[in-house]
Every structure is written in C-alpha cells, then in structure tokens.
Amino acid sequence: MGSGCCSGGLGKDRDGGRPSTGRETAQDVEHQHGSNSSHQERGDGSGHTCPDDTPFAGGESDASDTVNGSLKLACCTSHVGKCNGCNDECIIAVAAAECEKICDDDDAHEDAADHKHTHDKNGQHAEACETHVQQAIAKYKSYLDTARCTCRTVLDRHLPTTCCSEQQTSPASAATSVSSSVAPKKSYPATRARSPSRARGQQQHHDHQGVKSHSKKAQSHAVKPAQDGQPGCCSGHPVSQPSDPLGIQPRKYLDGETDIERNAALEYVSLVVDGMDCSGCSNALEDALKAVPGVTGVRVNFVMSTAEFRCDEAIGKAQDAIRHAESLTGFRCTRKSSHDQNLDVLSSAADARTLLQLELPGVSSITLLNKNMVRLSYDPAVTGARTLFERTRPYSTGLAPPRDDPSIAMGRKRMRDKLIKTILAAVLTIPICVFSWAQTDVDIKTKSIVSLVLASHVQLIAVPEFYKPALSTLIRARKVEMDMLVVISITAAYTYSLVAFGYRMANRDLKTKEYFETSTLLITLVLLGRMISAISRIRAVSAVSVRSLQAATAFVVENGSVVEVDARLLQYGDIFRLLPETVVPTDGLVTEGVSEVDESMLTGENKLVPKKPGDHIIAGTVNGPGTLTVQLMRLPGKNTVTDIAKQVEDANNSKPKCQDVADRVAGWFVIVVPAITVVVMITQVLVGLYVRISHPNEAFVDALNYAIAVLVISCPCAMGLAVPMVLVIAIGVAAKGGVIIKSAEAIERARGVTAFVFDKTGTITDSDLDVCEEKFLVIDENRARAIAGALVAGNKHPVSLAIANYLTLPSMPEIELSSLHSIPGSGVEAELEGHTVRAGSPAWTGSDSLPFVTQLQNRGMTLLVVTEDSKPIIVYGLTSHIRHEAYHVIPRLRSLNFDVHLVSGDQEHAVQAVAEEIGISNANVAFQQSPAQKREYVSALMSKGKVVMFVGDGTNDAVAVAQANVGVQIASVLCSSDVTRSAADVVLFSGLEGILSLIHVSKRAHRRIAFNFFWAGFYNLFAILLASGAFPKFHIPPAYAGLGELVSVMPVVVAALTMLP
C-alpha cells in the first residue's frame, strides 16, 4: 500500500512534495469488500519520512485514479500533491458503501443478525449498519494517520465522498482522469453518511434524531448493544457532517444544506474585501454573490474584511462573480491565493514586462501586482524559492517587503483612507463652524460664499464614502442600506442651505438662514465614528492574529557556513541553524543540539519543552538557551502557524444563530427609521403651525431638522457589530491559548454545557503507557513475543504503541500474519499458519478469569492478552500516568456544578482506579465500552436533557465526538494537520486546561454579546426619542446627530476589547 492520497500522474504529498515513483490505475489497487470487508491490508509501506507537507520518498497510492465520469475528484486526481486528506467522515462513507455492497451481493444478508438495517421508501439504505461502521473504523482508521485516502471503496460504488468531493479542481493542475468502466447498478443517494434529502427534512423510513448536524439538541435513536464481544447493529447510525477540505465545518449552501455530490466541480474562492464598514455591507456583498448563478457557500465577515464562496465552473467563472459583486456593492475584492507558494519581487517596468514573458520551471503564473512588483506563483516541489529568486535576479531589484496578514493589511489601508478623509473633512468644516457660530467682521455674503465652497468640497468627500455605495445598491440591487439614510440627511441639509444661499444672494432672506455647518458636521462626525471603529477592528484582529508568529528570517546552513536569509526563501532540503532566543522560522526536525523551547504562544502552557535530536520543532515557538540544527519539514506559509490560522479564520467566517438575529434586526432599520422620520416630520410641521403658531417656512425647517436628526442618529452598526467583533477576539484569544475553536456555533453551545464525558486513555491519562508486567504462559518466549509484536505493529492505539516500543528486540523471529484486522474497543485478530491469534482485552480474549490476569486487574493495570487458538500465551500489564492538570481540572469542573463522567474501553479496576484518584463518582464511570457504546452513553445523557461535551484523543471515539453537543479532541501541536481532519468542534493543544479556558471564553463572549445587544437596542430607542422631539426641553440638533455612530459603536467595541489579555 502506498503513501499518497494523490496518484494521478506523479504522486506528491499534500503541499507539493517530491514526485513519487508509483503510478497506478483504479484496477491496480483493490480493497476487500462485502462479507470479508473486515480484512485489512497492511498499510505500513507508506514511505513517509516526514509529516504532512514534507515530500515523500516514493510509494504507490491508496487512492483511486479513476472516477465515474460524472464525478471529478480533487482529493485523488486533481491538484496533485494538494490533498487535504481524508477524515473520520470518509470512514463513515466507506462503511455505507460496504454495507450497500453486501446487500447487493448476497440478499441473504438482509436479515443477518450482524447486518440489521432499514431501507428508505426507494429501497435504498437509510444508513450504514453498526457492524460495517465498526469494521470500516478498524480497517481504515490508521490511514488517517498516514494521510492516505480511504475513499476507494466509495468510488468503486460510484458514491460521493467527503474529502474527495469538496476540493478545488483546476484544469491547469488536475491530473489526467481515466473513466471508470464499471457502470453503477442503480442510482444512489448523494451520500451514505448523510442523505441530502434527509438534510432537507424529508421523511425517510428511518428517521434519525440526535445527529449533531440536526441542531445537536435532539435525542439519539436506540442502538442495539454489542453482544458476546461483537459490535451491535442498528437501523441507522448518526454521524457528524462531512468535513470541509479547508477546515472544519461543512459549507452551508443557499438552501441551508450541505450537498456533497455537487461539490466535485466547485472551485473555492477566498477574498479580501476593501470597503465594508458594518453588517449591512457584509449582507449586501453576501446577497450580491448569492445572486450569481453557480455560486454557493457564501460567507462574509466584515470585521476580518474577508469573504469566501464556491463557484461551479460548469455554470460560471469565479472572476465573473467577483466582478458582479464589485459592480453591485462598490467594494474592491482581491482574491487570495490558495495552493501554490508565492514570491513577490521588485522590478522596474521594463524588467517586469520581461518577467511576464518568461517560462520558468515550476512557475504556474506570473502576475504584475503594481508597476514595481511582480508575483511569482510556483510549485515548491519543482523549484525552490531561492533557486527561483536567483533565476529572476537579472530582472528584479530584490524581494518585495513582507506582506502583512491580508485581513490586517486591508484593514490598515481602510483605516488610513478613513483617517485622511476625516482630517480633510474636519479641516474644511472648522472654518464653516467659525463663520456660523463666532462673531466676526467678515461680510455676511462673503461668509456665505466661503461656506458654500467649503461645504461643497466636503460633499465631494462624501460622494465615494456615502453616495456611491448607497446609490449603487439602490439602482443595481434595488435595496436601501444604511448609507442611504446618511445620504438623505446630508443632501437635505445641503440642498436647503443651497436654496437659502440663493435667496440671500437675491437679497430675499428666508426666515431660517442657510446652515452649511449641519451637512459638513454630519459628514465629519460620521467619518470620525467609522474611523474609530476601523481602528478598533484592526487592533482586535492584530492582537489575535496567529500569522504574526511567523519569523521573518532564518539562518540556513550552506556549504558548511551559516547564511541569514529571508524566511520566504526557505525551500525543501534546507538545514537551518536555530540560535538561542530566536523564533523558529518553520516546522522542522532537530538533527543536532539540545535546548528548551517555549511553545506557550501556541499551546498556552508556560513551560519550556526539552528538544533533542529526533524531536520535532514548531514554527512560531521560541528557542531557549541552546543552539539547534534543524531539518526543514514544512515551508513557511504551509506550516503549523498557517494551519492554525486557517482554522481560526474559518471559524471567524462562520455565523452563529445570534448573528442571524442581529442581521435581521439591523435589516429592519432601513424600513422602520424612514417611516419614523416621515411621522416625525409631519408631526413637527403640525406642531409648528398649530401649537407654536410659527411661520410656515420656519415650521418646515424645524421639522426638517428633526427629521434629519432622526435619520442620522439611528445607527444599526452597533447591532451588526455586537456579535462578530466579540467572536473575532474570543476565537483569537482562545487560539493563542492553545484552544482551536472550529466554528462560531461551538462557542454558543459550549456556554450551555452541563455534563462532561471524558475518555480515559490519552485524555485523562497520558497517551504513553509503561509496560510493567510481562507474563509468559508458554515455553517459547521469543515466538510469543514475536506474535505479540506482529499483532500490534502499525496499530495506533496507545496500548499497542506501548507494547510495540517495548518489544524492540532484534533477536525476535519474523512472523508473517494474514487477515489482520482490528476490532475497536476489543483488540486485533489475525491468522498465523492456520491458527487464529488475538491481542486484546481479557474479556474479548476470554482470559479474564485467569488468576494472574485478575491479580493485575486488581492492581489497576491496563492489560493486553495475546492468545493463540483461544489459549493465552502472554499477558502484558501496563500502567498509565494521569495528566498532572487532571488533578485540578476535574475537581474544578465539579465545583462549578458540572456532571463529570469517565468512559473507557479499559478494564473495570483500571478505570475505577483512575476515577477515584481524580474524584469522579463511580456512578458516573463506564468501563469496557466500545466506540458505539461510548456514543450510546453520550446519547443517553442528551436524552435526559443534558448538554454534553465529549472529550477524547481521537482514538476510537470519533462517533462519540460527533454525537455530543460539543466534541473536543486532545491533540499535540506537532500534529496540527489533525485539526483539519478531526470531526471535533474544538481541538485542544493546551491539554485539559483548555477545557476551562473554553468554558471561560464562551461565557465571557456570551456576556459581552448580551450587553452589546442591550446597548444597541437601548441607544437607538433613546436616541430616536431625543432626536424626534419627544422631550420638549431637550433636543439634539442635526449638526451633532452625526456623533450617534461614535456613541453607539464605542461601547460595543470597548466591551469586545476587554476580552484581550
């Protein structure tokens, strides 16, 4: 079996590794199906020499090269080397495919005891049965750890996959696909893991409840428990939503559902947007993009100045959608690059033209950014950054200055624009106010002429800021936005002043003279409010930006000497020197030296981590007192810092339910406020004429002033900013503390958690176990050890890993096993020369009554028994170390009145010993639990009305993580790519401490959002009453109503900023 997931043509790793030597078609690699689907081919020949983005040494591919003509795969055939890898959802899809096949191949299995399931009204499977889910997990779980593709089984059934159908497909980079010669026997639903028709709420024969994607509040259906050590089977199996190739939560489309099948030909587009000031702006852009045929999955975040969507290339081009959105909204949208590395160089105009004509190896595109800057997009597997820079040196004057995070760069540009306009408007407004309010010797007509000229220039400043976007949206999108209210106000004040000025010049003064200071002050104060809001947003985004951890330079070892280079010029094969107290430029493997590294900026743990040769080192961390020599493993821009930043940005782009409420309320402003304005104006005209007995001209002008004040002082910006401002800071603060929140909804749900369910091994205890006892029950000890070593080899379970590390004896004989497969929660089984050998729990191997086994169990040890034809040949006793933070995290959760539970597949004494030591009641402990039973345990708690957070380490607990209201995975920062593949809502790099941080952040965020909603509502109600004249003795003049935006937004911004450490 091979290593890569991408094997069309030259196989490369996910971020562009060296080409592999393997080349296969779909018929070259056959997974076992049907009744023998539990058979597992050994997958230890991957050829991986480094994690994730490091080039492979070679090897074949597990993925299929061929696809049904209607399904184009990005994971397996396009963007060679750019696969984001399979995840737990792919395993569920494989289970559905194999469950379908066993029915098609043998009708007798329809009613088999281990194959119980139901069909929908079309005679198709509603869900995979529990047996096939467990077998698929056993068969393919290890693939995830080697970044290989599990989807071949699904593709052979002509079914859609999760990871293989959501990747971007580009003709320029796609490998050649070969059409499958096998036609499907019948039509299938869009996915076996989760039917689209069910997602739309249509009735099926078997109605699922309790699936997290259905709102995570419903209860789960009953599941038949396992019997006699075998997995149980149910009529349906709840699974989480398919994982998105970029990150985490699946994309939501226009109709609110996730359609996996049609995603195969969708191109992912990410934009940086210039011009958005509030939620109204983001909603306008979202509506403009949604109106384009073929565009789906639109998500916009005005705080981050970002947008993303998917475009069906068969219907339209992404660039056309971008141009359409720009024309409707007036915003400037810049597309962010996704796959290739970029190198920006400075060049003269003539040399830039020459560069554009060059054909350089490995360079996919050359773009002129401006008259002096050229961007080279290249494949780092073909050419290195320094090599490319040297080739272009004759046509360039050097590297361009490093670019900030695109969101921060765009925000700063927007802030500078607001600052310049505000200062210019203020400079022009001050003389007008002086002429209007101060006693001067200047002739009255001269004052009026100067005021007109200055006010007209201020109006020109307002044209691109207010008039253009408001009128553009009105004419092209037929919508009224908040800028239109400002436009109406300043136009009314300026127009009346212009008319009054004409009467003055004709020596026919009106009762109310011109007041140019009103329109100019309105423009200046609104600009001031928006400038301060922009500054606040930039400060918030900058403070929590993970990308800022990337080092600028590196010391590369070349020909025996150390040379300082720009970090952007690092390339595969580099060895770099890490000096004391310097920032690690990118991920690598220590080859020489000993030191300690501060990883607190990524994990939140304030302790130094020892590093020695063979240890991994992470980008953005800080080296201690020693000097290290490091082998580069991942390039800057494709390393751990980037992985985490992408997850944070994706979470920021997601919308919680409360944001939808805020957007709807803000949307009503553009309808309600003008209606209130009309009522106020009519009322004040009548009051002026019949109560104050004023001159008609005076009554009209007074009423106009009230109307202008109402229009300007009302501000929905606070309502629109209430949620995203808080979430951007909350998610960023959590990320810097080692808590990666993968969706905004996870923060909402985490606040309401009432019960915690912890897995034991690898979660409460360290994943590293110590072998303390080894008991032989046969004479040939070497053979017994060899059988044990062969059974656990390649298995990723902590017990297997501990024993594999323990059995590193060169004198052991080689053992060849066949039909090796693992049974989650039980153990591993294989055939050896006609004999059945097993390694697993005492209960599963039938050894739990042995005196020696009972003795070790009573000592609280975790046991693994190896049997041959049901006869025990060797017993291992292992002890685990409880995580040091568990001793205060668990009691702290209990002191906060949370229910705390412990579930494990381990033996009773081992689990209860751990529970007793950390203070969990025996009533809340479950032992010898299979993955399905862990899910049942969570489901049972949810059925009692509990909001459950399940915390595991990603080993055999994917279904429980998916079932819980909030699924949490304990992970290592060394495995940051696991964040992408994980089905969890939250990933903790900071250990169990991160749970307390998550709860704390979620509750702080909720309190601030609640305050922001209250303030936004209270301000608008009170301000409109003041401006409309509801209080006769106190009235806000229209000239000062422009301060409303500043007064309304600042408390919201300050409340959000108080979350910063």
Secondary structure by P-SEA (a helix, b strand, c coil): cccccccccbbbcccccccccccccccccccccccccccccccccccccccccccccbbbbccccccccccccccccccccccccccaaaaaaaaaaaaaaaaaaccccccccccccccccccccccccaaaaaaaaaccccccccccccaaaaaaaccccccccccccccccccbbbbbcccccccccccccccccccccccccccccccccccccccccccccccccbbbbccbbbbccccccccccccccccccccccccccbbbbbbbbcccccaaaaaaaaaaaaacccccbbbbbccccccccccccccccaaaaaaaaaaaccbbbbbbbccbbbbbbbbcaaaaaaaaacccccccccccccccbbbbbbccccccaaaaaaaacccccccccccccaaaaaaaaaaaaaaaaaaaaaaaaaaaaaaacccccccaaaaaaaaaaaaaaaaaaaccccaaaaaaaaaccccccaaaaaaaaaaaaaaaaaaaaaaaaacccccccccaaaaaaaaaaaaaaaaaaaaaaaaaaaaaccccccccbbbbbcccbbbbcccccccccbbbbbccccccccccccccccccccccccccccbbbbbcccccccccbbbccbbbbbcccccccccaaaaaaaaaaaaaacccaaaaaaaaaaaacccaaaaaaaaaaaaaaaaaaccccccaaaaaaaaaaaaaaaaccccccccccccaaaaaaaaaaaaaaccccccaaaaaaaaaccbbbbbcccccccccccccbbbbcccaaaaaaaaaaaaacccccaaaaaaaaaaccccccbbbbccccccccbbbbbbcccbbbbbcccccccccccaaaaaaaaabbbbbbbbccccccbbbbbbbbcccccccaaaaaaaabbbbbbbccccaaaaaaaaaaaccccccccccccaaaaaaaaaaaaaaccbbbbbbcccccaaaaaaccbbbbbbbcccccccccccccbbbcccaaaaaaaaaaaaaaaaaaaaaaaaaaaaaaaaaaaaaccccccccccccccaaaaaacaaaaaaaacccc
